[in-house]
Amino acid sequence: MSTAVLHTEKLCKTFSSGGFQQHVIKNLDIEIREKDFTVIMGSSGSGKSTLLYALSGMDKPSLGKVFFGSEDISGLSNDALAVFRRKNCGFVFQSIYLLENMTVFDNVMTGALVAQKNSAELVKKAEQLLEKVGIKKECWNKYPNQLSGGECQRVGIVRAVINDPKILFADEPTGSLNSASSRDVLDIFTELHNKGQSIVMVTHDVKTALRGNRVIFLSDGTISGEYEMPKYGTDDIKKRRDGLQDFLDRMGW
Amino acid sequence: MGKIVRLSWANIKKHKLETIALVILISLCMLLMSSSLEGINGLKTIFPNMMKNTESYENYMLITESSYDKEYENILSSDERVEKCAVSELLYSMSTNYLDANDKEQALYMAFITEDNDEKFEKLKIETTLSDAEIADIAHPIYMPYDAEASLNCKVGDKFDMVYGTRRFSFTVAGFYDTVLFDSTGGGLKMIVSDEDYHVLESVLTKYALFAYNDGQGKGGIKLFNEMLDAFEDYSNLDVQSGCIGIVYDGIKSGVEATVDILMKIMIAMAVIIIISVVIMIRFRIAGDIKDQIVSIGVLEALGYTSRNITFSYVIEYLIISVVGILIGTGGCFVISPVLFRVGEIMSGHHMYGSVKALPILIPAAGILLFVFLIAYVRANMVKKYPPVRALRKGLKDHRFGKERFPLRDTKNNVHLRLAMKGFVKNFKQNIGLTVCITISSIAIVFSFIMFNFFSGGMNAIAMSAGMEMSNLRVELMNSADAYEFAAEIEQMPEVRKATPTSGISKMLKLVECNEFMFPMAFRDFKDTENIFPVQGRFPEHDNELMITNLCARIENINVGDSVTLDYLNVKRKYIVTGIVTCLTNGGINIYLTEDGMKRIIPTYSPDTVEVYLKDGVNAEEFRYMLTKEYGRSISDISDDDNSSGSYEERIKAEAERQIADIMASCGATHIEYAIQSGDTVIKGNSSGFVINSIMNIGDIMDTQLSALAKAISIVTTLFMILSAVVVMIIIFILMESSIRRQRKEFGIMKGMGYTSKELMLQLAFRIMPAALFSVVIGTFVGVAAVSIITGFVGKISINMPAVIAMDIVFLLFCFGCAYIGARKIKKISVYELMTE
């Protein structure tokens, strides 16, 4: 069993609007283990994305604590959380969110240079990663609106992992992609996981969830169930799919 | 129309802060423009009303009694250009002081005249709170020009002490009046005193014949004035020009209006700066807004709004903002204008008869509305380029194929600086507008700072450009006294550091090329001077050399090496210009030549004035008192001495001195000694106590004449700097606000990557710095050049470049600070909200 890189204690997240309060996450205790590919699933409004952003320090919990290792990050200021994110986290978003006024290469370097000083090694690493995810050299100086959605998301992944984050967070990374592009992107995630990258991914897509080795099902802001699988590619894919489907059925998916 | 206004209103509500900033700028602009126009309007009433109320003559010529001839009046009246003339007399001195509220002597040129003599050339309308009976009870009543009330803070019933040498003359202020001649503390105040007091003063002060004449509202001008002096000299063969004081119609007019006029023009200049900034801001804001809201515009167009409707919604938005700004500015104008009127009264020394009029408010209001309408219409018209489908597709896709500037792979140290530079290049067009705004403001700031720095540096800075010796005391000797002997004698005194004989201002020489009478400053050797610096060329060394002032050189285009002609009583001599001197005093009409140079044109010339430089720590006033007591006796002193008591020897001495005074005054004796034997005692004495005619404390005179001006300039330039800084601050705030709104998503993504709010604020702040740096450099060059050009005619205003550079750095830091604080809204961008929206 690998050690916990992230865990929460009675995590709550409440949204207030016009005197109306909505408790999205309720007293949730969760543990994210090192080198795991954790997939968070649940129906719409179950609090998946809210949980992801609370875990990653993008948002502060209303109550409860989030521990990164032994450090409680729930009380940190916004700027301290930003520093925490740059050191420890990588993000891949459904809407990709590349900086439209920067070239592909600069998008990657913007992510890199916030955490580390520029060096020949860093530039080389960026180039290698881009090549690895299939972004050809001639695209490096292009702007995001000159690339396809799949290409953009691959650039987004490179930007997320360039700093070797302790955890890679992904929020529906294939949500806006076609099936071919989705597969390419998921292959990258699998490869990263195989190399030991801890990943937390939110998805409502079973095919995507199959890439993980641990599925946590959220329902109404609490964990309804958890399902463990072997690493992707090490077992029979049909058995894997059936097993997961069975779990999801039990969860009322 | 209603739907368009609704659109405009929605836009205003959306950009509340930017709207408020624009309203502030337009209010300021309106306030400055309308108040200054009201001020100028009111100012224009001063001169005609003053001339009308006082029924004053248009030109005045004061000639010393010794140069006066009765025939002058006939010569003057017989000239066909002279419509009417009058002759009167008054007493005038530049060596008079008065005691201020703290009983400290302050220099003030003063003229004294009787009521009858004054009424010969102006209608006297005295304002007083005292009854005739109360005035009759006053032993020594004095009536003063309005300026005494404003500048010296005198009130009816106050005591007013005039000091001349060691003597004090006490008066009681009985009232104030409006006058044209000697109406301000700068040029001197004309006091009306009783006949008895006038007679007492007559024995002390120089008497002048006063010629007043009309020449069709200045048609004759200075030409007629000079021709008359020439005609008087031709008739009498006397030196009329030396010691002659005159003021012509245009001089009176500009003297009344000039200072306040400058103030008003500075205010208008400031308003112009603001309106340019406003126009640029509106232009870029509309362009940015259209780009931001292009999809909404597409939706509106799809709903049936025409591009004309949308264009006018922008125009109306800015017209609404302008109207609000104009209304606030107009309200301010009603508050500020009376204050400006009062400032005008204080600075001119006359009553202002203006009231707030509609036209000075309507003109700038219409101007602002027109400007705003035009720029908003032209800029908003770009909506036409976006038909609905194109607008819904966010206009043209932002494809870029140009060269990538500042690629991050080349980042050396600071990624934030590099990202800021990328941002600067990306927003280049917007930065052009910012650059124009900051450049204009920095020109204003640099110009104001140089003037402020110069004038707030106390009298020392001004003295450096005075173009005359700034000794502690300027001692004018009796005609008979030998300046070198006197200088050598007082140099022995422990308090004196140096004493240098010079020419004083009793004689004037005409510089033919300028057709202007100049004050000669003659020194045996200019190396003895401490405050006369040629800005070009060198000191005169030979008898055919002289230096002229910057003003004279510029106006007449005379350069070093040129030959000029001096004229004294029709004797003409040519001189070579060896140098050019900055001269802020005497209206810039000094010439500088050696004693031999003076003798070349006035063979009988000998120095009659001594510049006395005291050692550090010596009190000039105390020394002046001591010097006056020792050497400054006059016939009037002697006649006032009560020597009926005292010892026999004292009475003998007193009588001997009376005889000496009489002989010196009537026979022009230069040195008298006496010895009287009385029994075994020999009573001895000489005329050494009758050497000094008058003593001027140069520092005090400079203070009286220039400190008020220096203070006014310091205040105006400070206000100018503050206003410019406020304009820059508002512009930067607006820019930051719109940048953050436009790049909200980008900043959210960067926050998600781990960029802190502070880092992003720094990036945004650094982004404007190239524009600010460029603007400040250009602003400094232009500001310095403007100071040189504008002040070049008077003299060279010394520019403290290190201080200017320090101010530039402070200004840049200020811009950076404003941008940093203006970018604080980045803190409010929530990554989470952005990701989940």
Interface residues (C-beta under 8 A of the other chain):
Chain A: S49 Y53 M58 D59 N78 D79 A82 V83 F84 R85 R86 K87 C89 F91 F93 S95 Y97 L98 L99 E100 N101 M102 T103 F105 D106 M109 T110 G111 L113 V114 A115 K117 N118 V123 A126 N141 Y143 N145 Q146 R159 D171
Chain B: K397 D398 H399 R400 E404 P407 L408 R409 D410 T411 K412 N413 V415 R418 L419 K422 K426 K745 E746 G748 I749 M750 K751 G752 M753 G754 Y755 T756 S757 K758 E759 K827 S830 V831 Y832 M835 T836
